[in-house]
């Protein structure tokens, strides 16, 4: 399963050859007939091409002593890797790479380009590649949209539809193929976020409202709500209260508690004044989850419910219908039965026996067996209080190593789940400390310095991950990932609205920047209607303008100090600048 990777320089030659081949195939008669039109068109294409990607054309970077020393020093230090799928992200990419080089520290990056992209990041990647500071790879569809044939030798191309489903499928295949490549290259931690997202320490901010820390049991006089679900459309929570006779299903009134308090271990209050303790159902269910089937029966893996509420999964040891192992099956379950209805919200991550309507039994694999162990609430609180300040120059990997040594590796890896925090459209004047090389590197071109207003903490649905691929079996990475939020179901906990990575117990978070409306509408992907909607943008901006981050960031100043002004200016060129892109010209330039 050897992936045929190409060097960045060979990709440049390949694209130039495609351009020349296009001209070669045009008949002389057509050239004669429309020579003047073609001449003007070529002039426009080349001007656009040169202005959009100035570093693509035979650049020769003068590597000074500072970069030579840094590159040599990097070879002896541990670094992280990352996978990015991009679409017209050249204005964002210089900041993203520099920020994560400095704070993670990022040392290897694989970038795949969406076919709808009207621009290529090759020039930006080559800047870094030529310095020796990082290892860069640029992939296209041929590098990851394939599966191994049954004979183990031939590759079968995976076809992707031009819709949202196809976009997600592309993401899932890229994520796992990219992690597989890093595993084969003996890398360890791989960051899986987008180019508008930035990993950071999740420090406790005393000047900013935080969700309450969860409690282990219900406070005196407050009933415990078990196996609960949050109906956001109705603003109520449904669940069971344990009474003397049997569990009783109840629904709260309209909640008056803030959404950030709706979390396992939280206490909420409704409009009638009644309060409820929200039990951490997953933790409780895991206590009686089975590691193996109690008797011979089929085993279901990768379990989910389909749109008809049937239970589906890959079946193994099918003693009923003798289906081949790994066959995808679906069957009906009586969800109204008390033993199923109460457990339904937490049954899918496994360790249980269920029956279909014919009373045939199936065991749901205990996929949570390899999930990272939970830090106790007090331990998580202490760890967050130990997190470094922005000016202490500790990296993300420094803290991963320190906390793994303190609490054991299993509390951190192999899948670190991180909550996200949305940053809105309110701009602030960058602090004086961030202003470097006046007139040459403008802090206002960097989203991490320009936007510091963010949404309420603990309410952003779904998180992102950083995965230690050295601990993941190769076969787990040879298939399509589950999704971008929890790629490996056997190693990353499944996520739901109220079971996204818990904000208050997470050491790291991912800041997601909305940016300006110009930046928001810049990308033309399959979600173009949402991307061009003013109403959608304003809604997201409002969600991200709850309160202001009071800590700020010194990363840019430190990056310039480390690199030197001229080197930093070269590596950050084009950051935050959104040139006009023409879709039709990109078809000519890239053959798309």
N, C-alpha and C positions, 0 to 999 in steps of 0.2 A: 504493500500500500504506500509505495513511495510517491509522495507528491512532487510533481515536476515544477519546482519553484524557479523563477527567473530572476536574474540580478536586475537591479534598478536601471542600470545603463542599457541592458539589452531590451528592457521595456521601452525606453525612449526610442531606440532604433526601430523596434517593432511598430510603434505608432507613426514614426516618420515614413517607414516603408508603406504602411497602409495609405498614407496621404499621397505618396508618389504613385502607388498602384492605381488609385482612383483616377489620377490624371492620365495614366498610361492607357486606361480602358476607354477613354473618351475618343471617339472617332475623329479623324482629321476633318471630315466634312462638318461635324458639329462644332469643332473648334473654329473653323473658318467662318461658319455662319454666325456664331455667337461669341467670337473672339473678344470683342470689346467688352461685352457683359461679363465674361469669365475673368478677364483681366481685372476689371474693377472689383469683382467679387473676391478674387484672390488677395488683392490689396487690403480689402476690408478684413478678411479672415486673418491675414498675417498681422495687421495692426492690432486687431482684437487679441490674437494669440500672444503677441509679445507683451501687450499691456496687462493681460490677465496673469500670465505666468512668466514673468521676466527671468526667473531662475531656471527655466526649463532648457534654455538654449546654450549648451556648451559652457556652463559656468565653471570657473576655476577659482575656488576659494583659497585665499592666502591664509594658511594655517599658522598662526603665530605661536610663540613659546607657551603662552597661557593655555591655549587649547591643547597643545601637545602634552603638557604636564597633567591637565585634567583628564584627558583621555587615558594616559598611562596609569593614573591613579585609580580611575574607574575599574580597570581590569582586575584590581585586587580587592574590590568591594562588592558586596551583595547588592543587587538591584532587582527591580520588579519589571514585569512585562505588561503589555496591554494589547487589546484587540479593538479596532475601530472600524465601523462600517460608515462611510461618508457619502454625502451627496451635496456638492457645491459648498463645502465647508472650509475652503481656503482662507476666508477672513477670520475664522475661529481657530484654525489649527495651530498657527504660531504660538498663540497664548497658551492653548491647551498643552502642547508639547513642553514648552518652557516651564510652565507651572508644575507639571507632574515630574519633569526631570529634576526640579529643585526640591519638591516636597515629598515625593513617594519613596525613593528616587526611581524614576522611570529610566530604564536602560535598553529596552528592546520593545519595538512597536511594529505591529503588522496592521496595515490599512487596506481594506477592500473598498473599491469604488462602485457605487450603485450605477447600473447602466443608464439611469436617467440623469446622471450628473452631467452638467455642461462644462465642467472644468476638471482638471486633474491636479492632485496634490503632489505630483512627482517632484516638482522644483523645491517645494518646502521640505520634503523628506530628504532630498539629496543634500540640502544644506547641512543637515545633521549627520547624514551618513558620511559625507566627506570629511567632517571634523574628527571622526573616530569616537565621538562622545556617546553615540547610540548605534544600535543595530536596527536598520529599517528594512521593511519588506512592503512591497506594493502588490496586491493581488487583484485579479479579476475573477470572473465567474468560473473560468476553467480550473482555478486553483482550489475551489472548495465545493462547488455544486456538482458533486459526483458521489456515487456510492460504489463499493467494491462488489463485483459480480460474484456469483456463487462459487466459481472456481478459484476465487481469491486473487486473481491476476488482473482481469479486465475491469476498467472503470465504466460505469454506466452514468451518463449525464442525467442530472436531476432537472426537470423542467419546472420553471417557476412562473406562475400566472401573474399578469400585470394588475394586481389588485392588492387589497390590504392583507388577505390571506397569504398571497405570494410574497409580500414584503416581510411578513413575520417568518415565513418558511426560510427565506433568504437569510434573515438574521440568525435563526436557530442553527442552520447548517454552518454558517460562517463561524459562529461562536465556538462550536465544538471542534471544527477542523483547525481553527486557530489555536485553541488550547492543546490539541493533539500535536501540532507542529512544535509548540513551545516545550511540551513534555519530551519530545524526541530530541530537542536541542538542550535538554538537561536544565531547563529553567524551573523556577519554583512558583512564586506568586504571580498571578495574572489578573489584572484589573479589567472588569467588564462594565464599562459605562459608556455614555455617548459624549460627543465632542462639545455639547453644551452643559456638561456635568463635570464637577470638580470634587475630588475626595478631600476631606479635611478632618481635623480632630473635632469630636463632638463634646467640646468643653461645656461645663455648666456655666451659664451666663447669669449672674446674679442681677443684672440690669434688664433682663429679658424674661418674659413669662415662659416657664417650663411646665410640661405636664407633671402631675404628681407622681412620685415614685409608687409603684404598685405595692400592695401589702399582701402578706402570705395568707391571711385569713380575714374573715368578715369582722369589722368592728362590732362591739357589743350592741345588740338591739337592731342590727341591720341584717335582713335576710340575704341568703346566698342564692344567686341566680346561676343555675347550671345549664350547660349545653345551650348557650344563648346565641342568638343571631341579632344583628343590627339591621333594621329596615330603614335605610337612610331616606327613602322617599316619604315614609310616614313619620319619621322621627321618633320611632319607638324601638324597644328591644323586647324580643320574645325569648322565653326560656322556661325552665322548670325550677320550682321551689320544693325542697325536700320536706314533706309533711310527715305526720305520724303514720298515716296509712300507706301512701304511695306518692311519688313525685307528682306535683300538680303543675300543669302548664299555665303560665300567666303572661301577660303583656303589660309593659309599663305604660304610663301616660306619656304624653309628649315630653321629651327630655328638655330640661332647662340647663343641664350641665353642658359645658363646652365640649365639642367633638374630641379634643385632645384627651379628655378623661375617659373616653370609651376605649378601654384596653383591658386585657386580662390582668386581674388584680386591682382594677380600679373601682371606685365607688361613684355611682351616678344618682342624680335626683330628677324626678319628673315633675310635671306641672301641678300635681296634687300634693307635692311635698314628701312623697314616699321616696326612700333611698334604697338602693340595691347594691350588693357586692357582686362584681362580675368575676366568677371563678375562672382560674386559668385551666380551662377544660383539657387542653392538650397535655399539660403536665400531669393532670389527674388521670386521664385516660391511659397515658403511657405506663402508669404504675401497674395496670392489669392487662396491658397488651401482651399478646403471646408472641414468642420468638419463632415458634414452629407450629404447624397444624396439630391439633390434639389427636387426630386420627387421619388415616389416609383420605385425601380429598384433593381436588384440583387447587392450584395456587394461582392467584391473579396478581400480576405486577402492573405498575403504571396505571393505577386505578383512577377512574374518573366517572362522572355522570354525564350522559349525552343530553341533547336538547329535549329528548322525550323522557328524561329522568330514569333512563335505564342505567344499570351499573355496567361499566365496560372496562376491559383491560386485556393484557396479554396473558394467555392461559398456559399453564404448565401442568403436566401429569393429569390430563383430562381423562378421568376414569369413566365419564359418562358418554361422551360422543367421540372420544378418541381423536380429537383434533391434534394437529401437530403442535409441538411446543412453540411458543411465541405467536400463535395464531391470535388475531384480535377478535374478541367475543363480546357480546352485549346480551344482557338478560334483565328481565323485570324483577323488581324487588317490592315487597309490600311495605312501602315506607310509612304506612299508617299504623303498622304494628308497633306497639309501645317499645319493644326492644330495638327497633330500627329507627323510629321517629326521633327518639331522644338522642341517639348517638349519631344521627345522620351528619351533623355539621362537622364532626371530627373523625368519622369512620374511614375517610379515604386515605389517610396516611398510614393505616394498616395495623396489623396485629389482632384482627377480629375474624370471626366466622360469620358469614351471612348465608341466607337461604334464598333461592329463587322461588317462583310461584309453584314449582313442582316439588318443593321441599328438598331440593338438592343443595348440598352444602359446598361452600367455597371458602378458602382461606385467603384473606387479603394480606399480602406480604407486608412485613413490618419494615417499611422503608426508612423509618425514622431511626433505626438502629445506629446509623453512621452519622446522624446529624450532630453538629457541635453541641457539646453539653452546655447547659445554661449556667451562667454565673449567678450566684445568689444575689438578691437585690442589693444587700449591703456591700458585697464585694464589687458589684458593678458601679455603685455610687462612689466607693473609694477609688476605683480605677479611673473614673471620669474626673475626679478631683485631682488625680495625679497627672492628667494629660498636660503636655507642655504648652506654654504660651506661644504666641505667634513669633516672638523674637528669640526663642530658645534654640532654634536651628536643629531640632530633632525631626527625624523623618517618620513617615507612617510605618515603615518597616522596623525602625528602632523600637517603636512602641509595641508592635506585634511581637517582637522578640522578647522584650522586657515582660510583657504580660503573660506570654506563653511560659516563660521561666517561672513566673510567680504562681500562676494558677494551673499550669499544665497545658501542653499543646492542644489537647482535645477541646479546651474551652474557646479556642480561637479558630482552629481549622478542622478540616481542610476548606471549608466554605465560610467566609466571613460575610454575613448579611449586614447591609447598611441601610438605614432609613434615608429618605431624601427630604430636602427642604427646598421649597420653591422660592426663588427670588424674583421680584416683580419688576415694574418699570420705573419706579421712583429713582431718580439719579441723585447722587451726592457728589460734592466736590472732593476729589481724592486728597487724602491727608498730605501735609507737607513732606512727611517722611517717605512717601511713595514717589515723589517727583524726582526723577533722575534724568540727567542729560537733557536739560530744558531745550525744547525746540526740535529734538530728535526722536525721543521716545516719549510719547504722550500718554500718561496714565489713563486719560479719558477713553482711550481705544481698547481698554482691557475691562471685560465685564466683571472680573473679580475685584476690581477697584472702583468701578463706576456705579455698581448696583450693590447696595447693602441693606435694602429693605426686603424683608422676606415674609412668607406666610406664617400661620400659626404652626407651632412645632407639634409633631406627632400626629398630623392629620393627612399627610400626603400618602396616597395609596401606592403600595408596592415599593420595594427598595431595589438596590443593585448589589452586586457581589464582587468579591475578590477571592480567587480560588487557588489553592496550592495544588498545581497539576502534578507535582511529583508524587502525591498521595492518591491520585485518581487512577484506577485501572484503565489500560488502553482501550479496552472494549467499551467502556462507558463513553468514550469520546469519539467513537467511530459511528455513532448514530446521531440523529437530529436532536438538538437540545430541547428540553421541555419548553422553555421560554426565556426571554432575556432577563427576567427578574429572578428566577430560580432555575438555572440551567440543568442542574443534576438532581433529580428528585431523591436519589439515595444519599446525597451529601448536603443538599441545601433544603431547609424546611420549606414546605409549601406555603404560599402566601395568599391570604385573603385580606379584606379591608382591615379587619381588626387583628389580623395575625401577620401584618407586615412586620418587618424588623422593629422591635419595640424601641421607640426613640430614647426613652430615659435610661435604658440599660445598654445602649450601644456606645462603643468607644469611638467609632468613626461614623461619619455621615457623608452624603453626596449632595452638594449644592447644585440645584438645577436652575439655570439662568434663562429667563424668558427673553431678555434683551429688548432692543428697540423694535418697533413695528417693521422697520426696514429689514432688520436682521431676521425677524420672525417669518416674513413673507419671501425671503430670499431663495429658499430651497423650493424646488418644484418637484415634489415627489408624488406618490399615488394619493396622498392625502391633501392634494393641492387646494381643494375647496375649503378645508379647515384652515389651511395655512394662509389663505387670502381673506379670511373672515375678520372684519374689524370687531364684531361682537364677540367672537371667540377670544380674540386677543385681549379685549378689555375685561372679559370675565377672568381670564387667567391673571391679568395684571392686578385686578382687585384682590384675588386670592393671595397674591404674593406681596401685598403691601400692608401687612399686619403690624410689624414692628421692625426696628432697625438693629442690625448687628453692630454692637458697640466696640468689638475688638479690632476690626480692621485687619490689614494684612501687610506684611513687609516683604513678601516673596520677590516682587519685582526689583526692589532696591538691592536685595541680597544677590539676586541672579546677575544683575549688572556688575556688582562688586566682584563676584566670582569670575565672570566671563571677561570682564573688561568692556568698556563702552562700545568700541567698534564691533567686537564680536557679538555682543548682545543686540546691537542694532541690526546686524546682518541676520541673526537667527530669528528676530522678532519682526522682520520686514513684512508689511502687509497686514499686520494684526488689526482687527477692527475696522478695516476698510472694505466696503462692499461695492466693487465695480459692477457695472451693468453687464449682464450675461445675455447672449442671444441664443435661443434654443435652436433655430435653424442653422446657424453657423456651427454650433457644436456638432450637429449631425455630419456636416462636411468635414470638420476637423478630426472628429473621433470615429466617424463611420457608424454613428448610432442613429 
